[in-house]
Amino acid sequence: MPLIEVSLLAGRSPELKQKLIEKLTEATVEALGSKPESISVILRDVQPHDWAKGGITLGERKKSQSGG
């Protein structure tokens, strides 16, 4: 019973998320031989102010790049 967890920056459409879920499921079936119905996928939307790289949140990084 594989569980796949993916953290993404918030803002992607439900259609893109569905496509990702389908592709992750297909890849897991191919790689592990799991049955599709046994595979769980959790997508976590993370706001830019909750995600940091190099000690700076992505929200702050975007503001500094746009001059705001």
PDB file as gemmi writes it, atoms N, CA and C in Angstrom:
CRYST1    1.000    1.000    1.000  90.00  90.00  90.00 P 1                      
ATOM      1  N   MET A   1       0.833  -1.184   0.000  1.00  0.00           N  
ATOM      2  CA  MET A   1       0.000   0.000   0.000  1.00  0.00           C  
ATOM      3  C   MET A   1       0.875   1.244   0.000  1.00  0.00           C  
ATOM      4  N   PRO A   2       1.426   1.579  -1.150  1.00  0.00           N  
ATOM      5  CA  PRO A   2       2.265   2.772  -1.219  1.00  0.00           C  
ATOM      6  C   PRO A   2       1.491   4.048  -0.917  1.00  0.00           C  
ATOM      7  N   LEU A   3       2.161   4.943  -0.216  1.00  0.00           N  
ATOM      8  CA  LEU A   3       1.633   6.283   0.043  1.00  0.00           C  
ATOM      9  C   LEU A   3       2.640   7.272  -0.506  1.00  0.00           C  
ATOM     10  N   ILE A   4       2.186   8.130  -1.414  1.00  0.00           N  
ATOM     11  CA  ILE A   4       3.044   9.135  -2.026  1.00  0.00           C  
ATOM     12  C   ILE A   4       2.576  10.492  -1.536  1.00  0.00           C  
ATOM     13  N   GLU A   5       3.491  11.275  -0.955  1.00  0.00           N  
ATOM     14  CA  GLU A   5       3.163  12.622  -0.491  1.00  0.00           C  
ATOM     15  C   GLU A   5       3.995  13.622  -1.279  1.00  0.00           C  
ATOM     16  N   VAL A   6       3.328  14.647  -1.808  1.00  0.00           N  
ATOM     17  CA  VAL A   6       4.000  15.662  -2.610  1.00  0.00           C  
ATOM     18  C   VAL A   6       3.610  17.038  -2.075  1.00  0.00           C  
ATOM     19  N   SER A   7       4.613  17.846  -1.805  1.00  0.00           N  
ATOM     20  CA  SER A   7       4.366  19.237  -1.406  1.00  0.00           C  
ATOM     21  C   SER A   7       4.587  20.116  -2.627  1.00  0.00           C  
ATOM     22  N   LEU A   8       3.620  20.995  -2.882  1.00  0.00           N  
ATOM     23  CA  LEU A   8       3.662  21.887  -4.035  1.00  0.00           C  
ATOM     24  C   LEU A   8       3.374  23.303  -3.587  1.00  0.00           C  
ATOM     25  N   LEU A   9       3.958  24.260  -4.283  1.00  0.00           N  
ATOM     26  CA  LEU A   9       3.532  25.634  -4.037  1.00  0.00           C  
ATOM     27  C   LEU A   9       2.082  25.763  -4.456  1.00  0.00           C  
ATOM     28  N   ALA A  10       1.299  26.416  -3.655  1.00  0.00           N  
ATOM     29  CA  ALA A  10      -0.123  26.585  -3.930  1.00  0.00           C  
ATOM     30  C   ALA A  10      -0.333  27.337  -5.240  1.00  0.00           C  
ATOM     31  N   GLY A  11      -1.438  27.025  -5.908  1.00  0.00           N  
ATOM     32  CA  GLY A  11      -1.800  27.783  -7.090  1.00  0.00           C  
ATOM     33  C   GLY A  11      -2.014  26.943  -8.340  1.00  0.00           C  
ATOM     34  N   ARG A  12      -1.720  25.665  -8.282  1.00  0.00           N  
ATOM     35  CA  ARG A  12      -1.936  24.834  -9.462  1.00  0.00           C  
ATOM     36  C   ARG A  12      -3.405  24.447  -9.576  1.00  0.00           C  
ATOM     37  N   SER A  13      -3.842  24.276 -10.794  1.00  0.00           N  
ATOM     38  CA  SER A  13      -5.252  23.966 -11.048  1.00  0.00           C  
ATOM     39  C   SER A  13      -5.570  22.527 -10.640  1.00  0.00           C  
ATOM     40  N   PRO A  14      -6.851  22.261 -10.349  1.00  0.00           N  
ATOM     41  CA  PRO A  14      -7.258  20.889 -10.054  1.00  0.00           C  
ATOM     42  C   PRO A  14      -6.934  19.933 -11.206  1.00  0.00           C  
ATOM     43  N   GLU A  15      -6.989  20.420 -12.437  1.00  0.00           N  
ATOM     44  CA  GLU A  15      -6.690  19.570 -13.591  1.00  0.00           C  
ATOM     45  C   GLU A  15      -5.221  19.145 -13.606  1.00  0.00           C  
ATOM     46  N   LEU A  16      -4.323  20.076 -13.296  1.00  0.00           N  
ATOM     47  CA  LEU A  16      -2.900  19.728 -13.234  1.00  0.00           C  
ATOM     48  C   LEU A  16      -2.621  18.758 -12.094  1.00  0.00           C  
ATOM     49  N   LYS A  17      -3.271  18.971 -10.980  1.00  0.00           N  
ATOM     50  CA  LYS A  17      -3.085  18.070  -9.841  1.00  0.00           C  
ATOM     51  C   LYS A  17      -3.591  16.668 -10.175  1.00  0.00           C  
ATOM     52  N   GLN A  18      -4.722  16.579 -10.863  1.00  0.00           N  
ATOM     53  CA  GLN A  18      -5.257  15.281 -11.255  1.00  0.00           C  
ATOM     54  C   GLN A  18      -4.296  14.563 -12.192  1.00  0.00           C  
ATOM     55  N   LYS A  19      -3.706  15.306 -13.128  1.00  0.00           N  
ATOM     56  CA  LYS A  19      -2.740  14.715 -14.053  1.00  0.00           C  
ATOM     57  C   LYS A  19      -1.527  14.184 -13.296  1.00  0.00           C  
ATOM     58  N   LEU A  20      -1.045  14.947 -12.312  1.00  0.00           N  
ATOM     59  CA  LEU A  20       0.086  14.505 -11.498  1.00  0.00           C  
ATOM     60  C   LEU A  20      -0.269  13.220 -10.745  1.00  0.00           C  
ATOM     61  N   ILE A  21      -1.437  13.191 -10.145  1.00  0.00           N  
ATOM     62  CA  ILE A  21      -1.884  11.998  -9.407  1.00  0.00           C  
ATOM     63  C   ILE A  21      -1.914  10.781 -10.322  1.00  0.00           C  
ATOM     64  N   GLU A  22      -2.455  10.956 -11.527  1.00  0.00           N  
ATOM     65  CA  GLU A  22      -2.526   9.846 -12.473  1.00  0.00           C  
ATOM     66  C   GLU A  22      -1.135   9.350 -12.860  1.00  0.00           C  
ATOM     67  N   LYS A  23      -0.213  10.280 -13.137  1.00  0.00           N  
ATOM     68  CA  LYS A  23       1.139   9.899 -13.552  1.00  0.00           C  
ATOM     69  C   LYS A  23       1.906   9.233 -12.410  1.00  0.00           C  
ATOM     70  N   LEU A  24       1.750   9.744 -11.191  1.00  0.00           N  
ATOM     71  CA  LEU A  24       2.405   9.118 -10.043  1.00  0.00           C  
ATOM     72  C   LEU A  24       1.877   7.703  -9.819  1.00  0.00           C  
ATOM     73  N   THR A  25       0.579   7.547  -9.968  1.00  0.00           N  
ATOM     74  CA  THR A  25      -0.032   6.224  -9.806  1.00  0.00           C  
ATOM     75  C   THR A  25       0.482   5.267 -10.876  1.00  0.00           C  
ATOM     76  N   GLU A  26       0.499   5.714 -12.128  1.00  0.00           N  
ATOM     77  CA  GLU A  26       0.996   4.879 -13.221  1.00  0.00           C  
ATOM     78  C   GLU A  26       2.447   4.471 -12.987  1.00  0.00           C  
ATOM     79  N   ALA A  27       3.278   5.414 -12.574  1.00  0.00           N  
ATOM     80  CA  ALA A  27       4.690   5.120 -12.339  1.00  0.00           C  
ATOM     81  C   ALA A  27       4.872   4.115 -11.208  1.00  0.00           C  
ATOM     82  N   THR A  28       4.051   4.218 -10.186  1.00  0.00           N  
ATOM     83  CA  THR A  28       4.154   3.303  -9.050  1.00  0.00           C  
ATOM     84  C   THR A  28       3.696   1.903  -9.439  1.00  0.00           C  
ATOM     85  N   VAL A  29       2.643   1.820 -10.241  1.00  0.00           N  
ATOM     86  CA  VAL A  29       2.203   0.517 -10.755  1.00  0.00           C  
ATOM     87  C   VAL A  29       3.334  -0.125 -11.553  1.00  0.00           C  
ATOM     88  N   GLU A  30       3.958   0.667 -12.429  1.00  0.00           N  
ATOM     89  CA  GLU A  30       5.035   0.150 -13.272  1.00  0.00           C  
ATOM     90  C   GLU A  30       6.262  -0.248 -12.457  1.00  0.00           C  
ATOM     91  N   ALA A  31       6.656   0.590 -11.521  1.00  0.00           N  
ATOM     92  CA  ALA A  31       7.887   0.350 -10.764  1.00  0.00           C  
ATOM     93  C   ALA A  31       7.745  -0.742  -9.713  1.00  0.00           C  
ATOM     94  N   LEU A  32       6.598  -0.767  -9.028  1.00  0.00           N  
ATOM     95  CA  LEU A  32       6.440  -1.679  -7.897  1.00  0.00           C  
ATOM     96  C   LEU A  32       5.489  -2.834  -8.151  1.00  0.00           C  
ATOM     97  N   GLY A  33       4.726  -2.731  -9.235  1.00  0.00           N  
ATOM     98  CA  GLY A  33       3.739  -3.773  -9.498  1.00  0.00           C  
ATOM     99  C   GLY A  33       2.520  -3.679  -8.598  1.00  0.00           C  
ATOM    100  N   SER A  34       2.329  -2.527  -7.985  1.00  0.00           N  
ATOM    101  CA  SER A  34       1.177  -2.329  -7.098  1.00  0.00           C  
ATOM    102  C   SER A  34      -0.106  -2.220  -7.915  1.00  0.00           C  
ATOM    103  N   LYS A  35      -1.204  -2.531  -7.283  1.00  0.00           N  
ATOM    104  CA  LYS A  35      -2.501  -2.315  -7.913  1.00  0.00           C  
ATOM    105  C   LYS A  35      -2.862  -0.840  -7.740  1.00  0.00           C  
ATOM    106  N   PRO A  36      -3.407  -0.213  -8.772  1.00  0.00           N  
ATOM    107  CA  PRO A  36      -3.735   1.217  -8.663  1.00  0.00           C  
ATOM    108  C   PRO A  36      -4.587   1.554  -7.447  1.00  0.00           C  
ATOM    109  N   GLU A  37      -5.544   0.682  -7.118  1.00  0.00           N  
ATOM    110  CA  GLU A  37      -6.439   0.975  -5.996  1.00  0.00           C  
ATOM    111  C   GLU A  37      -5.743   0.894  -4.637  1.00  0.00           C  
ATOM    112  N   SER A  38      -4.521   0.362  -4.608  1.00  0.00           N  
ATOM    113  CA  SER A  38      -3.786   0.290  -3.340  1.00  0.00           C  
ATOM    114  C   SER A  38      -2.873   1.501  -3.128  1.00  0.00           C  
ATOM    115  N   ILE A  39      -2.801   2.375  -4.122  1.00  0.00           N  
ATOM    116  CA  ILE A  39      -1.878   3.511  -4.068  1.00  0.00           C  
ATOM    117  C   ILE A  39      -2.610   4.765  -3.597  1.00  0.00           C  
ATOM    118  N   SER A  40      -2.085   5.390  -2.571  1.00  0.00           N  
ATOM    119  CA  SER A  40      -2.638   6.653  -2.074  1.00  0.00           C  
ATOM    120  C   SER A  40      -1.688   7.787  -2.434  1.00  0.00           C  
ATOM    121  N   VAL A  41      -2.257   8.922  -2.810  1.00  0.00           N  
ATOM    122  CA  VAL A  41      -1.469  10.113  -3.135  1.00  0.00           C  
ATOM    123  C   VAL A  41      -2.038  11.277  -2.335  1.00  0.00           C  
ATOM    124  N   ILE A  42      -1.158  11.990  -1.650  1.00  0.00           N  
ATOM    125  CA  ILE A  42      -1.549  13.186  -0.911  1.00  0.00           C  
ATOM    126  C   ILE A  42      -0.780  14.362  -1.501  1.00  0.00           C  
ATOM    127  N   LEU A  43      -1.511  15.375  -1.940  1.00  0.00           N  
ATOM    128  CA  LEU A  43      -0.888  16.604  -2.415  1.00  0.00           C  
ATOM    129  C   LEU A  43      -1.101  17.673  -1.354  1.00  0.00           C  
ATOM    130  N   ARG A  44      -0.029  18.322  -0.990  1.00  0.00           N  
ATOM    131  CA  ARG A  44      -0.099  19.384   0.022  1.00  0.00           C  
ATOM    132  C   ARG A  44       0.241  20.715  -0.635  1.00  0.00           C  
ATOM    133  N   ASP A  45      -0.716  21.616  -0.625  1.00  0.00           N  
ATOM    134  CA  ASP A  45      -0.467  22.968  -1.118  1.00  0.00           C  
ATOM    135  C   ASP A  45       0.209  23.765  -0.014  1.00  0.00           C  
ATOM    136  N   VAL A  46       1.330  24.359  -0.349  1.00  0.00           N  
ATOM    137  CA  VAL A  46       2.082  25.151   0.611  1.00  0.00           C  
ATOM    138  C   VAL A  46       2.125  26.587   0.106  1.00  0.00           C  
ATOM    139  N   GLN A  47       1.768  27.510   0.971  1.00  0.00           N  
ATOM    140  CA  GLN A  47       1.801  28.921   0.611  1.00  0.00           C  
ATOM    141  C   GLN A  47       3.251  29.401   0.539  1.00  0.00           C  
ATOM    142  N   PRO A  48       3.560  30.352  -0.353  1.00  0.00           N  
ATOM    143  CA  PRO A  48       4.935  30.840  -0.489  1.00  0.00           C  
ATOM    144  C   PRO A  48       5.544  31.357   0.815  1.00  0.00           C  
ATOM    145  N   HIS A  49       4.715  31.896   1.715  1.00  0.00           N  
ATOM    146  CA  HIS A  49       5.260  32.395   2.982  1.00  0.00           C  
ATOM    147  C   HIS A  49       5.580  31.267   3.963  1.00  0.00           C  
ATOM    148  N   ASP A  50       5.192  30.028   3.621  1.00  0.00           N  
ATOM    149  CA  ASP A  50       5.481  28.872   4.465  1.00  0.00           C  
ATOM    150  C   ASP A  50       6.588  27.984   3.899  1.00  0.00           C  
ATOM    151  N   TRP A  51       7.215  28.409   2.803  1.00  0.00           N  
ATOM    152  CA  TRP A  51       8.246  27.617   2.140  1.00  0.00           C  
ATOM    153  C   TRP A  51       9.474  28.507   1.993  1.00  0.00           C  
ATOM    154  N   ALA A  52      10.595  28.059   2.487  1.00  0.00           N  
ATOM    155  CA  ALA A  52      11.811  28.873   2.426  1.00  0.00           C  
ATOM    156  C   ALA A  52      12.948  28.096   1.790  1.00  0.00           C  
ATOM    157  N   LYS A  53      13.813  28.816   1.115  1.00  0.00           N  
ATOM    158  CA  LYS A  53      15.066  28.279   0.573  1.00  0.00           C  
ATOM    159  C   LYS A  53      16.160  29.269   0.959  1.00  0.00           C  
ATOM    160  N   GLY A  54      17.233  28.755   1.510  1.00  0.00           N  
ATOM    161  CA  GLY A  54      18.337  29.624   1.884  1.00  0.00           C  
ATOM    162  C   GLY A  54      17.975  30.647   2.942  1.00  0.00           C  
ATOM    163  N   GLY A  55      16.998  30.312   3.788  1.00  0.00           N  
ATOM    164  CA  GLY A  55      16.621  31.198   4.881  1.00  0.00           C  
ATOM    165  C   GLY A  55      15.661  32.312   4.498  1.00  0.00           C  
ATOM    166  N   ILE A  56      15.183  32.305   3.245  1.00  0.00           N  
ATOM    167  CA  ILE A  56      14.256  33.337   2.779  1.00  0.00           C  
ATOM    168  C   ILE A  56      13.010  32.656   2.230  1.00  0.00           C  
ATOM    169  N   THR A  57      11.842  33.118   2.678  1.00  0.00           N  
ATOM    170  CA  THR A  57      10.623  32.503   2.167  1.00  0.00           C  
ATOM    171  C   THR A  57      10.480  32.809   0.680  1.00  0.00           C  
ATOM    172  N   LEU A  58       9.792  31.929  -0.009  1.00  0.00           N  
ATOM    173  CA  LEU A  58       9.578  32.141  -1.435  1.00  0.00           C  
ATOM    174  C   LEU A  58       8.714  33.366  -1.685  1.00  0.00           C  
ATOM    175  N   GLY A  59       7.830  33.686  -0.755  1.00  0.00           N  
ATOM    176  CA  GLY A  59       7.029  34.898  -0.865  1.00  0.00           C  
ATOM    177  C   GLY A  59       7.906  36.139  -0.814  1.00  0.00           C  
ATOM    178  N   GLU A  60       8.851  36.181   0.121  1.00  0.00           N  
ATOM    179  CA  GLU A  60       9.767  37.316   0.221  1.00  0.00           C  
ATOM    180  C   GLU A  60      10.687  37.379  -0.997  1.00  0.00           C  
ATOM    181  N   ARG A  61      11.136  36.254  -1.452  1.00  0.00           N  
ATOM    182  CA  ARG A  61      12.007  36.193  -2.625  1.00  0.00           C  
ATOM    183  C   ARG A  61      11.289  36.758  -3.845  1.00  0.00           C  
ATOM    184  N   LYS A  62      10.024  36.391  -4.013  1.00  0.00           N  
ATOM    185  CA  LYS A  62       9.244  36.873  -5.158  1.00  0.00           C  
ATOM    186  C   LYS A  62       9.052  38.395  -5.062  1.00  0.00           C  
ATOM    187  N   LYS A  63       8.782  38.879  -3.828  1.00  0.00           N  
ATOM    188  CA  LYS A  63       8.612  40.328  -3.637  1.00  0.00           C  
ATOM    189  C   LYS A  63       9.881  41.087  -4.005  1.00  0.00           C  
ATOM    190  N   SER A  64      11.035  40.571  -3.573  1.00  0.00           N  
ATOM    191  CA  SER A  64      12.292  41.266  -3.850  1.00  0.00           C  
ATOM    192  C   SER A  64      12.642  41.233  -5.338  1.00  0.00           C  
ATOM    193  N   GLN A  65      12.233  40.164  -6.024  1.00  0.00           N  
ATOM    194  CA  GLN A  65      12.515  40.069  -7.460  1.00  0.00           C  
ATOM    195  C   GLN A  65      11.612  40.983  -8.277  1.00  0.00           C  
ATOM    196  N   SER A  66      10.401  41.241  -7.756  1.00  0.00           N  
ATOM    197  CA  SER A  66       9.469  42.097  -8.492  1.00  0.00           C  
ATOM    198  C   SER A  66       9.614  43.566  -8.089  1.00  0.00           C  
ATOM    199  N   GLY A  67      10.499  43.841  -7.162  1.00  0.00           N  
ATOM    200  CA  GLY A  67      10.726  45.217  -6.729  1.00  0.00           C  
ATOM    201  C   GLY A  67       9.720  45.703  -5.712  1.00  0.00           C  
ATOM    202  N   GLY A  68       8.916  44.789  -5.163  1.00  0.00           N  
ATOM    203  CA  GLY A  68       7.874  45.198  -4.228  1.00  0.00           C  
ATOM    204  C   GLY A  68       8.213  44.800  -2.898  1.00  0.00           C  
TER     205      GLY A  68                                                      
END                                                                             
